[in-house]
Amino acid sequence: MNLQGLVALMKMELKKLIRQPANLFLMLLFPMVLTLGFGVAFGDPESGMDINALVPGLIPYACIFIIMTIAQSFTTERQEGLLKRMNTTPMTAGEFMGSHIITNMLIAILQVVVVVVMAVLIGFRPNSGVEGIFLALPIAALFSLSSVGLGLITATVSKTPEAATGISFVFILPQMFFGTFIPLTDTTRQIAMFMPSYYVLDTLTLIFGGDWTNPSILLDVGVISIISVAIVTIGILLFKKYGNA
């Protein structure tokens, strides 16, 4: 893999995302508005939920929308013939996929920063201190792998960017309702345990709560790693075989 080519592709992907208002909104403004909106509306301790309880769920909530941006991006590039033209260049498939994966891992990290900064402004004070916030960054980046993989699966079965937007919610909505800040019952928890976002929520709740020695953190990170790597691998293989035409 050519490192220089990989960096050049990452720069191209970042510039393309920045130039698209919808993607820019989902990347930065959406997490900002989401944090402020839910923080003000539901961050009242008297309602049984404060901003400290909300933030661990807001982070995966923001990151799951990477599924949509990836699905739209790959579907658009295929529709415009860019993928076929790229096959005629010296660029390898590894460099192309690697640039998307690393770019979206960086976006996930940026989203964590946006959520935490906005949350701190309205009263978020994690018991973990700054150390916990820094630990949340690689966890979000790791979680983004599953979103990239689900985005590729969505792009594989979508004929148009519009279809990709709708189909992506097949993967977004379950994680939204069963793996973020929405309270779980004993029944819904059984469903949530199939969602990678659930383990991100559990890990960040323990970390921000200052429970550093809890063995569940390592277990959750292990599950996130296995699920994310498996999903992104499946997504890459399916897209290369069926979605790159």
C-alpha positions in Angstrom: 0.0 0.0 0.0 1.4 3.4 -1.1 1.3 5.7 2.0 1.5 8.8 -0.1 -1.3 7.7 -2.3 -3.4 6.9 0.8 -2.8 10.3 2.3 -3.8 12.0 -1.1 -7.0 10.0 -1.2 -7.8 10.9 2.4 -7.4 14.6 1.6 -9.6 14.2 -1.4 -12.3 12.5 0.6 -12.2 15.2 3.3 -12.4 18.0 0.8 -15.3 16.3 -0.9 -17.2 15.9 2.4 -16.5 19.6 3.3 -17.9 20.8 0.0 -21.2 19.0 0.4 -23.5 20.9 2.8 -25.6 17.9 3.7 -22.6 15.8 4.7 -21.0 18.8 6.6 -24.2 19.1 8.5 -24.3 15.4 9.5 -20.6 15.5 10.4 -20.4 18.6 12.6 -23.6 20.6 12.9 -25.8 17.6 13.6 -23.8 16.5 16.7 -23.8 20.1 17.9 -27.5 20.6 17.5 -28.2 17.1 18.8 -26.2 17.8 22.0 -27.7 21.2 22.6 -31.2 20.1 21.9 -31.3 16.9 24.0 -29.2 18.5 26.7 -31.6 21.4 27.1 -34.8 19.3 26.7 -33.8 16.2 28.7 -30.8 17.2 30.7 -32.8 18.1 33.8 -32.0 16.0 36.8 -35.6 16.4 38.0 -36.8 14.5 35.0 -34.6 11.5 36.0 -31.9 12.1 33.4 -29.1 14.7 33.4 -26.5 15.7 30.8 -23.9 13.3 32.3 -26.3 10.4 31.6 -27.0 11.6 28.1 -23.5 12.1 26.7 -22.4 8.5 26.6 -25.4 7.8 24.3 -25.1 11.0 22.2 -21.7 9.9 20.9 -22.8 6.6 19.2 -26.0 8.4 18.2 -24.0 10.9 16.2 -21.5 8.3 14.8 -24.1 6.0 13.3 -25.0 8.5 10.7 -21.7 7.7 9.0 -23.7 4.8 7.6 -25.7 7.3 5.5 -22.8 9.4 4.3 -20.8 6.3 3.3 -23.8 4.8 1.5 -24.5 8.0 -0.4 -20.8 8.6 -1.3 -20.2 5.1 -2.8 -23.6 5.1 -4.6 -22.9 8.5 -6.1 -19.4 7.6 -7.2 -20.7 4.4 -8.8 -23.6 6.2 -10.5 -21.2 8.8 -11.9 -18.8 6.2 -13.2 -16.0 7.3 -10.8 -15.4 3.9 -9.5 -14.9 2.4 -13.0 -12.4 5.2 -13.8 -10.5 4.7 -10.6 -10.0 1.0 -11.6 -7.9 2.3 -14.5 -5.5 4.2 -12.2 -2.5 2.8 -10.3 -4.6 3.2 -7.1 -5.2 -0.1 -5.3 -8.4 -1.3 -3.8 -6.7 -1.3 -0.4 -5.7 2.4 -0.7 -9.2 3.3 -1.8 -11.0 1.5 1.0 -8.4 2.4 3.5 -8.8 6.1 2.7 -12.5 5.9 3.4 -12.0 3.9 6.6 -9.4 6.3 8.0 -11.3 9.4 6.9 -14.4 8.3 8.7 -12.5 7.3 11.8 -11.2 10.8 11.9 -14.7 12.1 11.5 -15.9 10.0 14.4 -13.2 11.4 16.6 -14.1 14.9 15.5 -17.8 14.2 16.4 -16.8 13.1 19.9 -14.9 16.4 20.3 -18.0 18.4 19.1 -20.4 16.5 21.4 -18.1 16.7 24.4 -17.3 20.4 23.9 -21.0 21.3 23.5 -22.0 19.1 26.5 -19.3 20.8 28.7 -20.8 24.2 27.9 -24.2 23.1 29.2 -22.9 21.3 32.3 -21.3 18.0 31.4 -18.8 17.0 34.1 -17.5 13.4 33.7 -16.2 11.8 36.8 -13.3 10.4 34.7 -12.0 13.9 34.0 -10.1 14.7 30.8 -8.5 11.2 30.7 -11.9 9.6 30.1 -12.7 12.0 27.2 -9.4 11.1 25.5 -10.2 7.4 26.0 -13.6 7.9 24.3 -11.8 9.0 21.0 -10.3 5.6 20.0 -13.5 3.9 21.1 -15.6 6.1 18.8 -13.1 5.6 16.0 -13.3 1.8 16.4 -17.1 2.0 16.4 -17.0 3.9 13.1 -15.6 0.8 11.4 -19.0 -0.9 11.8 -20.7 2.2 10.4 -18.4 2.2 7.4 -19.2 -1.5 6.8 -23.0 -1.0 7.1 -22.7 1.9 4.7 -20.9 -0.3 2.2 -23.6 -3.0 2.6 -26.2 -0.3 2.0 -24.4 1.0 -1.1 -24.2 -2.6 -2.4 -28.0 -3.0 -2.6 -28.8 0.7 -3.5 -29.3 1.8 -7.1 -29.3 5.5 -6.4 -28.1 7.9 -3.6 -31.7 8.6 -2.7 -32.4 4.9 -2.2 -29.2 4.7 -0.2 -30.5 7.4 2.2 -33.7 5.5 2.8 -32.1 2.0 3.1 -29.4 3.2 5.5 -32.1 3.8 8.1 -32.6 0.0 8.2 -29.3 0.0 10.1 -29.5 3.4 11.8 -32.9 3.1 13.5 -32.3 -0.1 15.4 -29.1 1.3 16.9 -30.8 4.6 17.5 -33.5 3.0 19.6 -31.7 0.2 21.2 -28.1 1.4 21.6 -27.9 5.1 22.5 -29.4 7.2 25.3 -33.0 5.9 25.1 -33.7 3.9 28.3 -33.8 0.2 28.0 -36.1 -2.4 29.6 -35.2 -6.0 30.3 -36.8 -7.0 27.0 -35.3 -4.3 24.8 -31.8 -4.9 26.4 -31.8 -8.3 24.9 -32.4 -6.8 21.4 -29.8 -4.0 22.1 -27.1 -6.5 22.8 -27.0 -7.4 19.1 -26.2 -3.7 18.3 -22.5 -2.5 18.3 -23.7 0.9 19.6 -25.0 -0.7 22.8 -21.4 -1.8 23.8 -20.1 1.7 23.0 -22.8 3.2 25.3 -22.0 0.7 28.1 -18.3 1.4 27.8 -18.6 5.2 27.8 -21.1 5.1 30.6 -18.5 3.2 32.8 -15.6 5.4 31.7 -17.3 8.8 32.2 -18.7 7.5 35.5 -15.1 7.0 36.6 -15.4 3.2 37.0 -12.0 2.5 35.4 -11.5 -0.9 37.0 -14.7 -2.4 35.8 -13.9 -5.6 33.8 -16.9 -4.9 31.6 -14.9 -2.2 29.8 -12.4 -4.6 28.4 -15.2 -7.0 27.5 -17.2 -4.3 25.7 -14.1 -3.0 23.8 -13.4 -6.6 22.7 -17.0 -7.0 21.5 -16.9 -3.6 19.7 -13.6 -4.6 18.0 -14.8 -8.0 16.8 -18.2 -6.7 15.6 -16.7 -3.7 13.9 -13.9 -5.6 12.1 -16.3 -8.3 11.0 -18.9 -5.8 9.7 -16.4 -3.7 7.8 -14.8 -6.8 6.3 -18.2 -8.1 5.1 -19.1 -4.7 3.8 -15.9 -4.5 1.7 -16.2 -8.0 0.3 -19.9 -7.5 -0.6 -19.3 -4.1 -2.3 -16.2 -5.3 -4.2 -18.2 -8.4 -5.5 -21.6 -6.9 -6.1 -21.7 -3.2 -5.7 -18.7 -2.0 -7.7 -20.2 -2.5 -11.1 
